[in-house]
Amino acid sequence: MKRVITAVVLIAVVFALIYWGDQLALTIFSGLIACLAAYEYCALTRAGHAPVPVWWMLPAVIIFFLGNFRYPLLLSLPMLSALGLILFAYSTFWCELSEALPIAAAGFFGLIYIAYPLSLIPHIRAMDGGMPLLIFLMLVVWTGDSVALYVGKAWGKRKMAPRLSPGKTWGGAYGSMAGSLLIAILFFLVDMLLSSRGLAWLHINQPLWMMLIIAALVNAAAQAGDLMESAIKRGSGVKDSGAMLPGHGGILDRIDALLVAIPVFWYLLTFVQKDALGLGGL
């Protein structure tokens, strides 16, 4: 019951922010989630013997979000480089030399893994048609995740990656892909129904075949994100990333699929919607 209540509350908050929130509100919310996830990540790095200091990680996430608020493409790489060099300098002077590179690498990876994907959410929302695009993204990822859980339990036999995640099966992976494709079709049909009545709440200016391709690639990325977090946890010797969400574990446990799916979705949009993103020159 705790798991269900937590999921309902989280889904309601996320969709309310997508629908009513502006870019600033989504930036603040995404930044808060990123900070909580980064805090959990620091705990994982301590267990994994490459301890990224919280005093560096949390300010680095905040600085990254502030810089990306207006210029998501121009400042990402310079900020990542500068923040990574600061951590490496700290590690060199204040830690064992054998730990300097692992700590700096873990911190740099944490920014790429957590801060960068979540910082893209407000920019997707600010696009033309950003609200339905974000809703589509969340539905594709979360539906695939939910279907994988139940299909994997019912019919999953062959292990997908037993070294990383013993519970993941190929049956669950196929079910996840099917769930994401079905929700994409349902989304398209509901959009057609609403559009026929003059309502553009869920309108995405793409044909069904393109939406299915995007859904398939996003689902594959989401499953990779799930396995990636499992690898991090296994390497750190822990089962859950934290205990912030009753019934779900930690923040990272809940958003792991999104952390890889969001950048893939963003770059797919840069390919199919260059004008909407103002990237016609790419």
Contacts in CASP RR format, 6 or more apart in sequence:
PFRMAT RR
TARGET T0000
AUTHOR 0000-0000-0000
METHOD contacts of the structure
MODEL  1
MKRVITAVVLIAVVFALIYWGDQLALTIFSGLIACLAAYEYCALTRAGHA
PVPVWWMLPAVIIFFLGNFRYPLLLSLPMLSALGLILFAYSTFWCELSEA
LPIAAAGFFGLIYIAYPLSLIPHIRAMDGGMPLLIFLMLVVWTGDSVALY
VGKAWGKRKMAPRLSPGKTWGGAYGSMAGSLLIAILFFLVDMLLSSRGLA
WLHINQPLWMMLIIAALVNAAAQAGDLMESAIKRGSGVKDSGAMLPGHGG
ILDRIDALLVAIPVFWYLLTFVQKDALGLGGL
2 246 0 8 1.000
2 247 0 8 1.000
3 246 0 8 1.000
3 247 0 8 1.000
3 248 0 8 1.000
5 246 0 8 1.000
6 245 0 8 1.000
6 246 0 8 1.000
6 247 0 8 1.000
6 248 0 8 1.000
7 248 0 8 1.000
10 245 0 8 1.000
10 254 0 8 1.000
11 142 0 8 1.000
14 138 0 8 1.000
15 135 0 8 1.000
15 138 0 8 1.000
17 25 0 8 1.000
17 26 0 8 1.000
17 29 0 8 1.000
18 26 0 8 1.000
18 125 0 8 1.000
18 131 0 8 1.000
18 134 0 8 1.000
18 135 0 8 1.000
18 138 0 8 1.000
19 131 0 8 1.000
21 125 0 8 1.000
23 69 0 8 1.000
23 122 0 8 1.000
23 123 0 8 1.000
23 125 0 8 1.000
23 126 0 8 1.000
24 122 0 8 1.000
26 121 0 8 1.000
26 122 0 8 1.000
26 125 0 8 1.000
27 65 0 8 1.000
27 69 0 8 1.000
27 119 0 8 1.000
27 122 0 8 1.000
30 65 0 8 1.000
30 118 0 8 1.000
30 119 0 8 1.000
30 121 0 8 1.000
30 122 0 8 1.000
31 61 0 8 1.000
31 62 0 8 1.000
31 65 0 8 1.000
31 118 0 8 1.000
31 119 0 8 1.000
33 118 0 8 1.000
33 251 0 8 1.000
33 255 0 8 1.000
34 61 0 8 1.000
34 65 0 8 1.000
34 114 0 8 1.000
34 115 0 8 1.000
34 118 0 8 1.000
34 119 0 8 1.000
35 58 0 8 1.000
35 61 0 8 1.000
35 62 0 8 1.000
36 244 0 8 1.000
36 251 0 8 1.000
37 114 0 8 1.000
37 118 0 8 1.000
37 241 0 8 1.000
37 251 0 8 1.000
37 252 0 8 1.000
37 255 0 8 1.000
38 57 0 8 1.000
38 58 0 8 1.000
38 61 0 8 1.000
38 110 0 8 1.000
38 114 0 8 1.000
38 115 0 8 1.000
39 54 0 8 1.000
39 57 0 8 1.000
39 58 0 8 1.000
40 241 0 8 1.000
40 242 0 8 1.000
40 244 0 8 1.000
40 250 0 8 1.000
40 251 0 8 1.000
40 252 0 8 1.000
41 52 0 8 1.000
41 57 0 8 1.000
41 110 0 8 1.000
41 113 0 8 1.000
41 114 0 8 1.000
41 232 0 8 1.000
41 241 0 8 1.000
41 252 0 8 1.000
42 51 0 8 1.000
42 52 0 8 1.000
42 53 0 8 1.000
42 54 0 8 1.000
42 57 0 8 1.000
43 241 0 8 1.000
43 242 0 8 1.000
44 232 0 8 1.000
44 233 0 8 1.000
44 236 0 8 1.000
44 238 0 8 1.000
44 241 0 8 1.000
44 252 0 8 1.000
45 51 0 8 1.000
45 52 0 8 1.000
45 103 0 8 1.000
45 106 0 8 1.000
45 107 0 8 1.000
45 236 0 8 1.000
47 236 0 8 1.000
47 237 0 8 1.000
47 238 0 8 1.000
48 235 0 8 1.000
48 236 0 8 1.000
48 237 0 8 1.000
49 102 0 8 1.000
50 99 0 8 1.000
50 102 0 8 1.000
50 103 0 8 1.000
50 105 0 8 1.000
50 106 0 8 1.000
51 99 0 8 1.000
51 103 0 8 1.000
52 87 0 8 1.000
52 103 0 8 1.000
52 106 0 8 1.000
52 107 0 8 1.000
52 110 0 8 1.000
53 87 0 8 1.000
53 90 0 8 1.000
56 83 0 8 1.000
56 86 0 8 1.000
56 87 0 8 1.000
56 90 0 8 1.000
56 107 0 8 1.000
57 107 0 8 1.000
57 110 0 8 1.000
60 83 0 8 1.000
60 84 0 8 1.000
60 87 0 8 1.000
60 107 0 8 1.000
60 111 0 8 1.000
60 115 0 8 1.000
61 111 0 8 1.000
61 114 0 8 1.000
61 115 0 8 1.000
63 79 0 8 1.000
63 83 0 8 1.000
64 76 0 8 1.000
64 79 0 8 1.000
64 80 0 8 1.000
64 83 0 8 1.000
64 111 0 8 1.000
64 115 0 8 1.000
64 116 0 8 1.000
64 119 0 8 1.000
65 115 0 8 1.000
65 119 0 8 1.000
67 75 0 8 1.000
67 79 0 8 1.000
68 75 0 8 1.000
68 76 0 8 1.000
68 79 0 8 1.000
68 116 0 8 1.000
68 119 0 8 1.000
68 123 0 8 1.000
69 122 0 8 1.000
72 119 0 8 1.000
72 120 0 8 1.000
72 123 0 8 1.000
73 279 0 8 1.000
76 116 0 8 1.000
80 108 0 8 1.000
80 111 0 8 1.000
80 112 0 8 1.000
80 116 0 8 1.000
83 108 0 8 1.000
83 111 0 8 1.000
84 104 0 8 1.000
84 107 0 8 1.000
84 108 0 8 1.000
84 111 0 8 1.000
87 103 0 8 1.000
87 104 0 8 1.000
87 107 0 8 1.000
87 108 0 8 1.000
88 100 0 8 1.000
88 101 0 8 1.000
88 104 0 8 1.000
91 99 0 8 1.000
91 100 0 8 1.000
91 101 0 8 1.000
91 103 0 8 1.000
91 104 0 8 1.000
92 100 0 8 1.000
95 103 0 8 1.000
113 228 0 8 1.000
113 259 0 8 1.000
114 252 0 8 1.000
114 259 0 8 1.000
116 263 0 8 1.000
117 258 0 8 1.000
117 259 0 8 1.000
117 260 0 8 1.000
117 262 0 8 1.000
117 263 0 8 1.000
118 255 0 8 1.000
118 259 0 8 1.000
118 262 0 8 1.000
120 262 0 8 1.000
120 263 0 8 1.000
120 266 0 8 1.000
121 134 0 8 1.000
121 262 0 8 1.000
123 266 0 8 1.000
124 130 0 8 1.000
124 133 0 8 1.000
124 134 0 8 1.000
124 137 0 8 1.000
124 262 0 8 1.000
124 265 0 8 1.000
124 266 0 8 1.000
124 269 0 8 1.000
125 131 0 8 1.000
125 134 0 8 1.000
127 133 0 8 1.000
127 269 0 8 1.000
127 273 0 8 1.000
127 276 0 8 1.000
127 277 0 8 1.000
128 276 0 8 1.000
129 203 0 8 1.000
129 204 0 8 1.000
129 205 0 8 1.000
129 276 0 8 1.000
131 201 0 8 1.000
132 191 0 8 1.000
132 201 0 8 1.000
132 202 0 8 1.000
132 203 0 8 1.000
132 204 0 8 1.000
133 204 0 8 1.000
133 269 0 8 1.000
135 202 0 8 1.000
136 184 0 8 1.000
136 187 0 8 1.000
136 202 0 8 1.000
136 204 0 8 1.000
136 211 0 8 1.000
137 218 0 8 1.000
137 261 0 8 1.000
137 262 0 8 1.000
137 265 0 8 1.000
138 258 0 8 1.000
139 183 0 8 1.000
139 187 0 8 1.000
140 180 0 8 1.000
140 183 0 8 1.000
140 184 0 8 1.000
140 214 0 8 1.000
140 215 0 8 1.000
140 218 0 8 1.000
140 219 0 8 1.000
140 222 0 8 1.000
140 261 0 8 1.000
141 180 0 8 1.000
141 218 0 8 1.000
141 219 0 8 1.000
141 222 0 8 1.000
141 257 0 8 1.000
141 258 0 8 1.000
141 261 0 8 1.000
143 179 0 8 1.000
143 180 0 8 1.000
143 182 0 8 1.000
143 183 0 8 1.000
144 175 0 8 1.000
144 176 0 8 1.000
144 177 0 8 1.000
144 179 0 8 1.000
144 180 0 8 1.000
144 183 0 8 1.000
144 219 0 8 1.000
144 222 0 8 1.000
145 176 0 8 1.000
145 222 0 8 1.000
145 226 0 8 1.000
145 257 0 8 1.000
147 172 0 8 1.000
147 175 0 8 1.000
147 176 0 8 1.000
147 178 0 8 1.000
147 179 0 8 1.000
147 180 0 8 1.000
148 172 0 8 1.000
148 173 0 8 1.000
148 175 0 8 1.000
148 176 0 8 1.000
148 223 0 8 1.000
149 172 0 8 1.000
151 171 0 8 1.000
151 172 0 8 1.000
151 174 0 8 1.000
151 175 0 8 1.000
151 176 0 8 1.000
152 169 0 8 1.000
152 171 0 8 1.000
152 172 0 8 1.000
152 175 0 8 1.000
155 171 0 8 1.000
155 172 0 8 1.000
156 169 0 8 1.000
156 170 0 8 1.000
156 171 0 8 1.000
156 172 0 8 1.000
157 169 0 8 1.000
157 171 0 8 1.000
158 169 0 8 1.000
158 170 0 8 1.000
158 171 0 8 1.000
159 166 0 8 1.000
159 167 0 8 1.000
159 168 0 8 1.000
159 169 0 8 1.000
159 170 0 8 1.000
160 168 0 8 1.000
160 169 0 8 1.000
160 170 0 8 1.000
160 172 0 8 1.000
160 173 0 8 1.000
160 227 0 8 1.000
161 168 0 8 1.000
161 227 0 8 1.000
161 230 0 8 1.000
163 234 0 8 1.000
164 227 0 8 1.000
164 230 0 8 1.000
164 231 0 8 1.000
164 234 0 8 1.000
165 226 0 8 1.000
165 227 0 8 1.000
165 230 0 8 1.000
165 231 0 8 1.000
165 234 0 8 1.000
168 226 0 8 1.000
168 227 0 8 1.000
168 230 0 8 1.000
173 223 0 8 1.000
176 219 0 8 1.000
176 222 0 8 1.000
176 223 0 8 1.000
177 216 0 8 1.000
177 219 0 8 1.000
177 220 0 8 1.000
179 219 0 8 1.000
180 215 0 8 1.000
180 216 0 8 1.000
180 218 0 8 1.000
180 219 0 8 1.000
180 222 0 8 1.000
181 212 0 8 1.000
181 215 0 8 1.000
181 216 0 8 1.000
181 219 0 8 1.000
183 215 0 8 1.000
184 211 0 8 1.000
184 212 0 8 1.000
184 214 0 8 1.000
184 215 0 8 1.000
185 208 0 8 1.000
185 212 0 8 1.000
187 202 0 8 1.000
187 204 0 8 1.000
187 211 0 8 1.000
188 204 0 8 1.000
188 208 0 8 1.000
188 211 0 8 1.000
190 202 0 8 1.000
191 202 0 8 1.000
191 203 0 8 1.000
191 204 0 8 1.000
194 200 0 8 1.000
194 201 0 8 1.000
194 202 0 8 1.000
194 203 0 8 1.000
195 203 0 8 1.000
204 211 0 8 1.000
205 273 0 8 1.000
206 214 0 8 1.000
206 272 0 8 1.000
206 273 0 8 1.000
210 272 0 8 1.000
214 265 0 8 1.000
214 268 0 8 1.000
214 272 0 8 1.000
217 264 0 8 1.000
217 268 0 8 1.000
218 261 0 8 1.000
218 264 0 8 1.000
218 265 0 8 1.000
218 268 0 8 1.000
219 261 0 8 1.000
221 260 0 8 1.000
221 261 0 8 1.000
221 263 0 8 1.000
221 264 0 8 1.000
221 265 0 8 1.000
222 257 0 8 1.000
222 258 0 8 1.000
222 260 0 8 1.000
222 261 0 8 1.000
223 257 0 8 1.000
224 260 0 8 1.000
225 256 0 8 1.000
225 257 0 8 1.000
225 259 0 8 1.000
225 260 0 8 1.000
225 261 0 8 1.000
226 256 0 8 1.000
226 257 0 8 1.000
228 256 0 8 1.000
228 259 0 8 1.000
228 260 0 8 1.000
229 241 0 8 1.000
229 252 0 8 1.000
229 253 0 8 1.000
229 256 0 8 1.000
229 259 0 8 1.000
230 256 0 8 1.000
233 239 0 8 1.000
233 240 0 8 1.000
233 241 0 8 1.000
240 249 0 8 1.000
240 250 0 8 1.000
240 253 0 8 1.000
241 249 0 8 1.000
241 250 0 8 1.000
241 251 0 8 1.000
241 252 0 8 1.000
241 253 0 8 1.000
242 249 0 8 1.000
242 250 0 8 1.000
242 251 0 8 1.000
242 252 0 8 1.000
242 253 0 8 1.000
243 249 0 8 1.000
243 250 0 8 1.000
244 250 0 8 1.000
244 251 0 8 1.000
245 251 0 8 1.000
245 253 0 8 1.000
245 254 0 8 1.000
248 254 0 8 1.000
269 276 0 8 1.000
269 277 0 8 1.000
270 277 0 8 1.000
270 279 0 8 1.000
270 282 0 8 1.000
274 280 0 8 1.000
274 281 0 8 1.000
274 282 0 8 1.000
END
